[in-house]
């Protein structure tokens, strides 16, 4: 058996990636499929979902999709339940969906806006972990949970508002640690990934509308550049695979060194 097969192959596994129709989620889904996993993805846009499915299927894997806004708790809960019932068993869960929906300052942010960001970034992560994790426990064969936080779980970004995002992502990291402790006896690992600036379509829009924000971040990255979306996939494959069997409760930063300073 080769090293890739022994430590990184996901053949025979099924992965669920929320927000998997575009951006970093899409790259994660493609990387998991390239490692041998069948994939289920969620997203809000049918066209993007169809495109992502075709990319996965082009790698010889099966792909299923659900169109849903995971920031709406009732719909989010129903979507996760459907994934378990209709597309299970789920061996790998990647709670990727999230985002900073606005840049309001703390003194100006409304309660409704705050709750919307918390639901998108934290409540969706809780519901997915709870519903899919429970199915993993009942199945009795372990599993992998990867929750996508942010470097903003560790630092407050310069020159930007919307601090509900920092609060939610910090909570994702601690929730992941707690889940890891609870479920280690069941053979379920739970880890968080804290990405820095990657040039997704969303951040390219930020570059157009608030170029000073992107420039400030890049100027403080020791590697001198933002990440490209495909660079996150290998980390997700590692955490999802047999090579990470003794890794749980970790929060791994992938930010070009931004949080070093």
Protein Blocks (a to p, Z undefined) as FASTA:
>chain_A
ZZklmmmpcghiacddehilgcjllmmmmmmmmnopacddddfblklmmmmmmmmmmnop
acddddddfkbmklmmmmmmmmmmmmmccfbdcdfbgcdfbfcdfklpcfklmmmmmmmm
mmmmmmmmmmmmmmmmmnonopadddddbfklmbccehiahklmmmmmmmmmmmmmmmmm
mmmmnopacddddddddddfklmmmmmmmmmlmmmmmmmgmnopacdfklmmmmmmmmmm
mklmmgghiacddehhmmmZZ
